[in-house]
Amino acid sequence: MMALATFFWGWLLAALLLGFGMGWIAVVHRAQGVSRMWMRWLALLAIALLAASFSRIVPGRFGYWLDLFLVMFALYLVGCAIGSWLRDRVVSRSRPAN
């Protein structure tokens, strides 16, 4: 894990900042959400990828890429959460009191 952080710190930071930007925009964007069926499939896929990473089923370069993908995706989601939370705080402060 430290090798990922040492060699790919720029990419990891970019994933975090991209997630922050998307989280900031997502509060404003009112699109249709993902259906329950798709949420279940995506959750199952995420669990399978995490299980493959932790059990080291995928060897060599592809396992390394899988670990890198999972770390970048986690940082992206953290950035999304922080960005949407901060955007909500900024927008709620600027609303006039009724």
MMTF fields as JSON, N, C-alpha, C and O atoms, coordinates in Angstrom:
{
  "mmtfVersion": "1.0.0",
  "mmtfProducer": "UNKNOWN",
  "numBonds": 391,
  "numAtoms": 392,
  "numGroups": 98,
  "numChains": 1,
  "numModels": 1,
  "chainsPerModel": [1],
  "groupsPerChain": [98],
  "chainIdList": ["A"],
  "bondAtomList": [4, 2, 8, 6, 12, 10, 16, 14, 20, 18, 24, 22, 28, 26, 32, 30, 36, 34, 40, 38, 44, 42, 48, 46, 52, 50, 56, 54, 60, 58, 64, 62, 68, 66, 72, 70, 76, 74, 80, 78, 84, 82, 88, 86, 92, 90, 96, 94, 100, 98, 104, 102, 108, 106, 112, 110, 116, 114, 120, 118, 124, 122, 128, 126, 132, 130, 136, 134, 140, 138, 144, 142, 148, 146, 152, 150, 156, 154, 160, 158, 164, 162, 168, 166, 172, 170, 176, 174, 180, 178, 184, 182, 188, 186, 192, 190, 196, 194, 200, 198, 204, 202, 208, 206, 212, 210, 216, 214, 220, 218, 224, 222, 228, 226, 232, 230, 236, 234, 240, 238, 244, 242, 248, 246, 252, 250, 256, 254, 260, 258, 264, 262, 268, 266, 272, 270, 276, 274, 280, 278, 284, 282, 288, 286, 292, 290, 296, 294, 300, 298, 304, 302, 308, 306, 312, 310, 316, 314, 320, 318, 324, 322, 328, 326, 332, 330, 336, 334, 340, 338, 344, 342, 348, 346, 352, 350, 356, 354, 360, 358, 364, 362, 368, 366, 372, 370, 376, 374, 380, 378, 384, 382, 388, 386],
  "bondOrderList": [1, 1, 1, 1, 1, 1, 1, 1, 1, 1, 1, 1, 1, 1, 1, 1, 1, 1, 1, 1, 1, 1, 1, 1, 1, 1, 1, 1, 1, 1, 1, 1, 1, 1, 1, 1, 1, 1, 1, 1, 1, 1, 1, 1, 1, 1, 1, 1, 1, 1, 1, 1, 1, 1, 1, 1, 1, 1, 1, 1, 1, 1, 1, 1, 1, 1, 1, 1, 1, 1, 1, 1, 1, 1, 1, 1, 1, 1, 1, 1, 1, 1, 1, 1, 1, 1, 1, 1, 1, 1, 1, 1, 1, 1, 1, 1, 1],
  "groupList": [{"groupName": "MET", "atomNameList": ["N", "CA", "C", "O"], "elementList": ["N", "C", "C", "O"], "formalChargeList": [0, 0, 0, 0], "bondAtomList": [1, 0, 2, 1, 3, 2], "bondOrderList": [1, 1, 2], "singleLetterCode": "M", "chemCompType": "L-PEPTIDE LINKING"}, {"groupName": "ALA", "atomNameList": ["N", "CA", "C", "O"], "elementList": ["N", "C", "C", "O"], "formalChargeList": [0, 0, 0, 0], "bondAtomList": [1, 0, 2, 1, 3, 2], "bondOrderList": [1, 1, 2], "singleLetterCode": "A", "chemCompType": "L-PEPTIDE LINKING"}, {"groupName": "LEU", "atomNameList": ["N", "CA", "C", "O"], "elementList": ["N", "C", "C", "O"], "formalChargeList": [0, 0, 0, 0], "bondAtomList": [1, 0, 2, 1, 3, 2], "bondOrderList": [1, 1, 2], "singleLetterCode": "L", "chemCompType": "L-PEPTIDE LINKING"}, {"groupName": "THR", "atomNameList": ["N", "CA", "C", "O"], "elementList": ["N", "C", "C", "O"], "formalChargeList": [0, 0, 0, 0], "bondAtomList": [1, 0, 2, 1, 3, 2], "bondOrderList": [1, 1, 2], "singleLetterCode": "T", "chemCompType": "L-PEPTIDE LINKING"}, {"groupName": "PHE", "atomNameList": ["N", "CA", "C", "O"], "elementList": ["N", "C", "C", "O"], "formalChargeList": [0, 0, 0, 0], "bondAtomList": [1, 0, 2, 1, 3, 2], "bondOrderList": [1, 1, 2], "singleLetterCode": "F", "chemCompType": "L-PEPTIDE LINKING"}, {"groupName": "TRP", "atomNameList": ["N", "CA", "C", "O"], "elementList": ["N", "C", "C", "O"], "formalChargeList": [0, 0, 0, 0], "bondAtomList": [1, 0, 2, 1, 3, 2], "bondOrderList": [1, 1, 2], "singleLetterCode": "W", "chemCompType": "L-PEPTIDE LINKING"}, {"groupName": "GLY", "atomNameList": ["N", "CA", "C", "O"], "elementList": ["N", "C", "C", "O"], "formalChargeList": [0, 0, 0, 0], "bondAtomList": [1, 0, 2, 1, 3, 2], "bondOrderList": [1, 1, 2], "singleLetterCode": "G", "chemCompType": "PEPTIDE LINKING"}, {"groupName": "ILE", "atomNameList": ["N", "CA", "C", "O"], "elementList": ["N", "C", "C", "O"], "formalChargeList": [0, 0, 0, 0], "bondAtomList": [1, 0, 2, 1, 3, 2], "bondOrderList": [1, 1, 2], "singleLetterCode": "I", "chemCompType": "L-PEPTIDE LINKING"}, {"groupName": "VAL", "atomNameList": ["N", "CA", "C", "O"], "elementList": ["N", "C", "C", "O"], "formalChargeList": [0, 0, 0, 0], "bondAtomList": [1, 0, 2, 1, 3, 2], "bondOrderList": [1, 1, 2], "singleLetterCode": "V", "chemCompType": "L-PEPTIDE LINKING"}, {"groupName": "HIS", "atomNameList": ["N", "CA", "C", "O"], "elementList": ["N", "C", "C", "O"], "formalChargeList": [0, 0, 0, 0], "bondAtomList": [1, 0, 2, 1, 3, 2], "bondOrderList": [1, 1, 2], "singleLetterCode": "H", "chemCompType": "L-PEPTIDE LINKING"}, {"groupName": "ARG", "atomNameList": ["N", "CA", "C", "O"], "elementList": ["N", "C", "C", "O"], "formalChargeList": [0, 0, 0, 0], "bondAtomList": [1, 0, 2, 1, 3, 2], "bondOrderList": [1, 1, 2], "singleLetterCode": "R", "chemCompType": "L-PEPTIDE LINKING"}, {"groupName": "GLN", "atomNameList": ["N", "CA", "C", "O"], "elementList": ["N", "C", "C", "O"], "formalChargeList": [0, 0, 0, 0], "bondAtomList": [1, 0, 2, 1, 3, 2], "bondOrderList": [1, 1, 2], "singleLetterCode": "Q", "chemCompType": "L-PEPTIDE LINKING"}, {"groupName": "SER", "atomNameList": ["N", "CA", "C", "O"], "elementList": ["N", "C", "C", "O"], "formalChargeList": [0, 0, 0, 0], "bondAtomList": [1, 0, 2, 1, 3, 2], "bondOrderList": [1, 1, 2], "singleLetterCode": "S", "chemCompType": "L-PEPTIDE LINKING"}, {"groupName": "PRO", "atomNameList": ["N", "CA", "C", "O"], "elementList": ["N", "C", "C", "O"], "formalChargeList": [0, 0, 0, 0], "bondAtomList": [1, 0, 2, 1, 3, 2], "bondOrderList": [1, 1, 2], "singleLetterCode": "P", "chemCompType": "L-PEPTIDE LINKING"}, {"groupName": "TYR", "atomNameList": ["N", "CA", "C", "O"], "elementList": ["N", "C", "C", "O"], "formalChargeList": [0, 0, 0, 0], "bondAtomList": [1, 0, 2, 1, 3, 2], "bondOrderList": [1, 1, 2], "singleLetterCode": "Y", "chemCompType": "L-PEPTIDE LINKING"}, {"groupName": "ASP", "atomNameList": ["N", "CA", "C", "O"], "elementList": ["N", "C", "C", "O"], "formalChargeList": [0, 0, 0, 0], "bondAtomList": [1, 0, 2, 1, 3, 2], "bondOrderList": [1, 1, 2], "singleLetterCode": "D", "chemCompType": "L-PEPTIDE LINKING"}, {"groupName": "CYS", "atomNameList": ["N", "CA", "C", "O"], "elementList": ["N", "C", "C", "O"], "formalChargeList": [0, 0, 0, 0], "bondAtomList": [1, 0, 2, 1, 3, 2], "bondOrderList": [1, 1, 2], "singleLetterCode": "C", "chemCompType": "L-PEPTIDE LINKING"}, {"groupName": "ASN", "atomNameList": ["N", "CA", "C", "O"], "elementList": ["N", "C", "C", "O"], "formalChargeList": [0, 0, 0, 0], "bondAtomList": [1, 0, 2, 1, 3, 2], "bondOrderList": [1, 1, 2], "singleLetterCode": "N", "chemCompType": "L-PEPTIDE LINKING"}],
  "groupTypeList": [0, 0, 1, 2, 1, 3, 4, 4, 5, 6, 5, 2, 2, 1, 1, 2, 2, 2, 6, 4, 6, 0, 6, 5, 7, 1, 8, 8, 9, 10, 1, 11, 6, 8, 12, 10, 0, 5, 0, 10, 5, 2, 1, 2, 2, 1, 7, 1, 2, 2, 1, 1, 12, 4, 12, 10, 7, 8, 13, 6, 10, 4, 6, 14, 5, 2, 15, 2, 4, 2, 8, 0, 4, 1, 2, 14, 2, 8, 6, 16, 1, 7, 6, 12, 5, 2, 10, 15, 10, 8, 8, 12, 10, 12, 10, 13, 1, 17],
  "groupIdList": [1, 2, 3, 4, 5, 6, 7, 8, 9, 10, 11, 12, 13, 14, 15, 16, 17, 18, 19, 20, 21, 22, 23, 24, 25, 26, 27, 28, 29, 30, 31, 32, 33, 34, 35, 36, 37, 38, 39, 40, 41, 42, 43, 44, 45, 46, 47, 48, 49, 50, 51, 52, 53, 54, 55, 56, 57, 58, 59, 60, 61, 62, 63, 64, 65, 66, 67, 68, 69, 70, 71, 72, 73, 74, 75, 76, 77, 78, 79, 80, 81, 82, 83, 84, 85, 86, 87, 88, 89, 90, 91, 92, 93, 94, 95, 96, 97, 98],
  "secStructList": [7, 2, 2, 2, 2, 2, 2, 1, 2, 2, 2, 2, 2, 2, 2, 2, 2, 2, 2, 2, 2, 2, 2, 2, 2, 2, 6, 6, 7, 7, 7, 7, 7, 7, 7, 2, 2, 2, 2, 2, 2, 2, 2, 2, 2, 2, 2, 2, 2, 2, 2, 2, 2, 2, 2, 6, 7, 1, 7, 2, 2, 2, 2, 2, 2, 2, 2, 2, 2, 2, 2, 2, 2, 2, 2, 2, 2, 2, 2, 2, 2, 2, 2, 2, 2, 2, 2, 2, 2, 2, 2, 2, 2, 2, 1, 7, 7, 7],
  "xCoordList": [0.817, 0.0, 0.863, 0.527, 1.966, 2.856, 3.493, 3.789, 3.708, 4.258, 3.276, 3.677, 2.0, 0.986, 0.997, 0.95, 1.059, 1.047, 2.326, 2.29, 3.439, 4.716, 4.821, 5.204, 4.486, 4.675, 3.516, 3.719, 2.319, 1.137, 0.448, -0.766, 1.197, 0.573, -0.118, -1.155, 0.418, -0.206, -1.551, -2.518, -1.603, -2.846, -3.882, -5.077, -3.413, -4.331, -4.899, -6.083, -4.052, -4.521, -5.489, -6.489, -5.2, -6.107, -7.467, -8.496, -7.485, -8.756, -9.551, -10.769, -8.85, -9.517, -10.089, -11.226, -9.302, -9.766, -10.876, -11.8, -10.799, -11.874, -13.157, -14.234, -13.054, -14.22, -14.787, -16.004, -13.901, -14.368, -15.161, -16.227, -14.633, -15.329, -16.668, -17.655, -16.713, -17.97, -18.972, -20.174, -18.489, -19.383, -19.946, -21.103, -19.135, -19.594, -20.674, -21.66, -20.498, -21.46, -22.715, -23.811, -22.574, -23.679, -24.822, -25.964, -24.557, -25.634, -26.56, -27.767, -26.012, -26.795, -27.51, -28.646, -26.869, -27.404, -28.515, -28.309, -29.676, -30.826, -31.196, -32.228, -30.383, -30.654, -31.386, -31.472, -31.908, -32.583, -31.542, -30.479, -31.832, -30.895, -30.803, -31.505, -29.938, -29.743, -30.831, -31.173, -31.377, -32.444, -31.894, -30.683, -32.797, -32.393, -31.697, -30.745, -32.169, -31.556, -30.099, -29.217, -29.844, -28.48, -27.62, -26.433, -28.207, -27.451, -26.999, -25.873, -27.855, -27.496, -26.385, -25.444, -26.481, -25.439, -24.104, -23.051, -24.159, -22.925, -22.314, -21.093, -23.161, -22.657, -22.039, -21.0, -22.657, -22.107, -20.768, -19.844, -20.661, -19.401, -18.312, -17.171, -18.665, -17.69, -17.221, -16.032, -18.129, -17.767, -16.866, -15.904, -17.171, -16.342, -14.936, -13.953, -14.839, -13.525, -12.72, -11.517, -13.375, -12.678, -12.233, -11.134, -13.079, -12.706, -11.527, -10.634, -11.523, -10.405, -9.121, -8.042, -9.232, -8.044, -7.492, -6.287, -8.367, -7.905, -7.391, -6.468, -7.985, -7.532, -6.381, -5.837, -6.007, -4.886, -5.068, -4.124, -6.291, -6.59, -5.948, -5.449, -5.964, -5.426, -3.925, -3.542, -3.079, -1.637, -0.985, -1.555, 0.21, 1.081, 0.578, 0.014, 0.799, 0.486, -0.999, -1.371, -1.847, -3.283, -3.793, -4.712, -3.212, -3.55, -3.132, -3.837, -1.967, -1.473, -2.411, -2.726, -2.863, -3.807, -5.141, -5.776, -5.565, -6.814, -6.706, -7.622, -5.606, -5.399, -5.369, -5.964, -4.675, -4.607, -5.986, -6.344, -6.759, -8.115, -8.979, -9.703, -8.905, -9.74, -9.363, -10.238, -8.072, -7.641, -8.076, -8.558, -7.906, -8.314, -9.822, -10.291, -10.584, -12.041, -12.492, -13.425, -11.829, -12.17, -11.876, -12.677, -10.738, -10.422, -11.392, -11.759, -11.804, -12.805, -14.111, -14.71, -14.554, -15.798, -15.672, -16.621, -14.516, -14.279, -14.331, -14.933, -13.702, -13.759, -15.181, -15.565, -15.969, -17.383, -18.154, -18.937, -17.935, -18.646, -18.264, -19.13, -16.98, -16.525, -17.038, -17.497, -16.966, -17.432, -18.919, -19.34, -19.719, -21.165, -21.522, -22.445, -20.8, -21.06, -20.72, -21.492, -19.565, -19.185, -20.123, -20.473, -20.531, -21.467, -22.787, -23.37, -23.266, -24.507, -24.363, -25.289, -23.214, -22.97, -22.955, -23.521, -22.319, -22.233, -23.611, -23.996, -24.348, -25.665, -26.649, -27.468, -26.592, -27.535, -27.243, -28.164, -25.997, -25.686, -26.148, -26.486, -26.167, -26.511, -28.011, -28.44, -28.815, -30.271, -30.787, -30.342, -31.708, -32.274, -33.186, -33.874, -33.19, -34.039, -35.474, -35.71, -36.443, -37.849, -38.517, -39.704],
  "yCoordList": [-1.196, 0.0, 1.262, 2.258, 1.202, 2.371, 2.593, 3.73, 1.517, 1.662, 2.413, 3.25, 2.12, 2.844, 4.324, 5.175, 4.628, 6.027, 6.75, 7.94, 6.056, 6.682, 6.973, 8.075, 5.997, 6.153, 6.837, 7.473, 6.724, 7.264, 8.359, 8.527, 9.107, 10.121, 11.189, 11.715, 11.509, 12.505, 12.033, 12.794, 10.773, 10.209, 10.059, 10.264, 9.703, 9.575, 10.935, 11.053, 11.954, 13.308, 13.772, 14.421, 13.445, 13.812, 13.136, 13.758, 11.871, 11.174, 11.844, 11.992, 12.249, 12.933, 14.277, 14.612, 15.047, 16.355, 16.243, 17.057, 15.248, 15.028, 14.654, 15.135, 13.81, 13.461, 14.671, 14.827, 15.538, 16.756, 17.626, 18.142, 17.779, 18.581, 17.979, 18.701, 16.682, 16.03, 16.08, 16.215, 15.973, 16.099, 17.497, 17.676, 18.491, 19.876, 20.105, 20.792, 19.537, 19.709, 18.875, 19.303, 17.704, 16.76, 17.304, 16.887, 18.206, 18.772, 19.594, 19.638, 20.241, 21.087, 20.251, 20.559, 19.2, 18.371, 17.475, 16.749, 17.526, 16.729, 15.691, 15.819, 14.689, 13.625, 12.481, 12.419, 11.581, 10.413, 9.495, 9.282, 8.953, 8.095, 6.704, 6.369, 5.915, 4.538, 3.679, 3.855, 2.742, 1.88, 0.922, 0.728, 0.334, -0.597, -1.824, -2.334, -2.294, -3.463, -3.166, -3.981, -2.015, -1.638, -1.405, -1.732, -0.847, -0.655, -1.986, -2.105, -2.973, -4.292, -4.918, -5.485, -4.822, -5.376, -4.656, -5.291, -3.339, -2.581, -2.895, -2.975, -3.071, -3.448, -4.842, -5.075, -5.765, -7.109, -7.079, -7.806, -6.249, -6.098, -5.52, -5.982, -4.517, -3.918, -4.928, -4.983, -5.718, -6.74, -7.791, -8.241, -8.185, -9.18, -8.636, -9.359, -7.378, -6.781, -6.651, -6.913, -6.248, -6.166, -7.537, -7.681, -8.544, -9.896, -10.406, -11.064, -10.106, -10.527, -9.819, -10.408, -8.575, -7.827, -8.328, -8.537, -8.519, -8.953, -10.394, -10.723, -11.242, -12.633, -12.847, -13.948, -11.808, -11.844, -12.94, -13.652, -13.061, -14.034, -13.601, -14.431, -12.291, -11.766, -11.519, -10.653, -12.268, -12.136, -11.088, -10.663, -10.686, -9.869, -8.472, -7.793, -8.067, -6.707, -6.389, -5.288, -7.345, -7.091, -6.938, -6.158, -7.667, -7.489, -6.121, -5.489, -5.675, -4.332, -3.268, -2.303, -3.442, -2.489, -2.52, -1.481, -3.702, -3.805, -3.048, -2.313, -3.219, -2.491, -0.984, -0.217, -0.567, 0.851, 1.398, 2.49, 0.656, 1.076, 1.236, 2.222, 0.275, 0.334, 1.503, 2.149, 1.78, 2.923, 4.227, 5.132, 4.327, 5.552, 5.749, 6.875, 4.671, 4.769, 5.172, 5.96, 4.63, 5.005, 6.486, 7.183, 6.969, 8.388, 9.262, 10.348, 8.793, 9.514, 9.642, 10.717, 8.552, 8.594, 9.487, 10.185, 9.474, 10.369, 11.821, 12.668, 12.106, 13.461, 13.875, 15.021, 12.952, 13.248, 13.585, 14.535, 12.811, 13.052, 14.407, 15.152, 14.72, 16.003, 17.162, 18.167, 17.032, 18.103, 18.368, 19.524, 17.317, 17.533, 18.067, 18.87, 17.629, 18.143, 19.624, 20.409, 20.012, 21.426, 22.277, 23.388, 21.776, 22.532, 22.732, 23.814, 21.705, 21.828, 22.868, 23.643, 22.897, 23.893, 25.304, 26.221, 25.488, 26.828, 27.276, 28.425, 26.392, 26.761, 27.012, 27.927, 26.224, 26.412, 27.713, 28.306, 28.166, 29.438, 30.631, 31.673, 30.49, 31.638, 31.792, 32.796, 30.855, 30.974, 32.005, 32.031, 32.84, 33.802, 33.107, 32.143, 33.584, 33.03, 33.49, 34.662, 32.566, 32.919, 33.287, 33.612],
  "zCoordList": [0.0, 0.0, 0.0, -0.64, 0.72, 0.74, -0.62, -0.987, -1.376, -2.727, -3.609, -4.419, -3.457, -4.234, -3.888, -4.776, -2.608, -2.177, -2.579, -2.89, -2.577, -2.928, -4.414, -4.808, -5.238, -6.671, -7.377, -8.412, -6.849, -7.528, -6.724, -6.833, -5.92, -5.075, -5.925, -5.52, -7.057, -7.923, -8.461, -8.496, -8.879, -9.378, -8.263, -8.478, -7.084, -5.945, -5.552, -5.235, -5.574, -5.289, -6.362, -6.056, -7.62, -8.712, -8.553, -8.817, -8.125, -7.899, -6.785, -6.883, -5.721, -4.612, -5.058, -4.726, -5.81, -6.266, -7.299, -7.301, -8.176, -9.137, -8.408, -8.762, -7.406, -6.601, -5.882, -5.786, -5.372, -4.711, -5.691, -5.356, -6.889, -7.899, -8.288, -8.429, -8.461, -8.829, -7.673, -7.9, -6.456, -5.306, -5.188, -4.805, -5.515, -5.481, -6.528, -6.261, -7.715, -8.802, -8.576, -8.937, -7.989, -7.861, -7.017, -7.205, -6.11, -5.296, -6.167, -5.925, -7.171, -8.058, -9.103, -9.464, -9.596, -10.66, -10.113, -9.14, -10.732, -10.272, -11.325, -11.984, -11.486, -12.448, -11.755, -10.529, -12.581, -12.043, -11.423, -12.006, -10.252, -9.542, -10.14, -11.094, -9.572, -10.006, -9.381, -8.212, -10.165, -9.651, -8.596, -8.485, -7.831, -6.773, -7.338, -6.747, -8.474, -9.08, -9.446, -9.175, -10.055, -10.42, -9.183, -9.182, -8.137, -6.895, -6.318, -5.835, -6.364, -5.842, -6.673, -6.118, -7.992, -8.853, -8.637, -8.584, -8.514, -8.291, -6.923, -6.788, -5.916, -4.591, -4.637, -4.019, -5.353, -5.502, -6.234, -5.869, -7.258, -7.987, -7.084, -7.107, -6.296, -5.373, -4.335, -4.02, -3.806, -2.817, -3.449, -2.826, -4.681, -5.37, -5.64, -5.483, -6.041, -6.289, -5.004, -4.995, -3.922, -2.634, -2.149, -1.613, -2.332, -1.924, -2.748, -2.214, -4.043, -4.895, -4.49, -4.542, -4.092, -3.687, -2.355, -2.217, -1.387, -0.069, -0.06, 0.685, -0.882, -0.913, -1.885, -1.97, -2.613, -3.566, -4.613, -4.955, -5.113, -6.168, -7.48, -8.241, -7.74, -8.991, -8.794, -8.008, -9.497, -9.267, -10.162, -11.167, -9.777, -10.62, -10.91, -10.051, -12.146, -12.575, -12.467, -12.061, -12.827, -12.785, -11.35, -11.1, -10.424, -9.014, -8.504, -7.718, -8.969, -8.617, -9.155, -8.459, -10.402, -10.993, -10.266, -10.085, -9.848, -9.094, -7.776, -7.407, -7.072, -5.818, -6.056, -5.299, -7.108, -7.434, -7.773, -7.332, -8.547, -8.895, -7.649, -7.516, -6.746, -5.544, -4.645, -4.067, -4.524, -3.711, -4.363, -3.683, -5.685, -6.385, -6.31, -6.145, -6.429, -6.359, -4.957, -4.802, -3.943, -2.562, -2.326, -1.704, -2.816, -2.664, -3.447, -2.997, -4.609, -5.389, -4.608, -4.571, -3.987, -3.209, -1.98, -1.623, -1.332, -0.192, -0.661, -0.001, -1.798, -2.355, -2.692, -2.458, -3.242, -3.541, -2.278, -2.255, -1.233, 0.022, 0.62, 1.08, 0.614, 1.166, 0.32, 0.862, -0.993, -1.878, -1.75, -1.699, -1.699, -1.571, -0.187, -0.056, 0.848, 2.192, 2.279, 2.831, 1.734, 1.762, 0.924, 1.324, -0.223, -1.061, -0.336, -0.402, 0.355, 1.117, 2.217, 2.458, 2.887, 3.943, 3.362, 3.957, 2.215, 1.606, 1.128, 1.345, 0.486, -0.031, 1.101, 1.005, 2.172, 3.282, 4.037, 4.598, 4.067, 4.729, 3.913, 4.475, 2.577, 1.742, 1.547, 0.98, 1.983, 1.874, 2.877, 4.024, 2.455, 3.392, 4.413, 4.077, 5.619, 6.669, 6.442, 6.149, 6.575, 6.36, 7.641, 7.647]
}
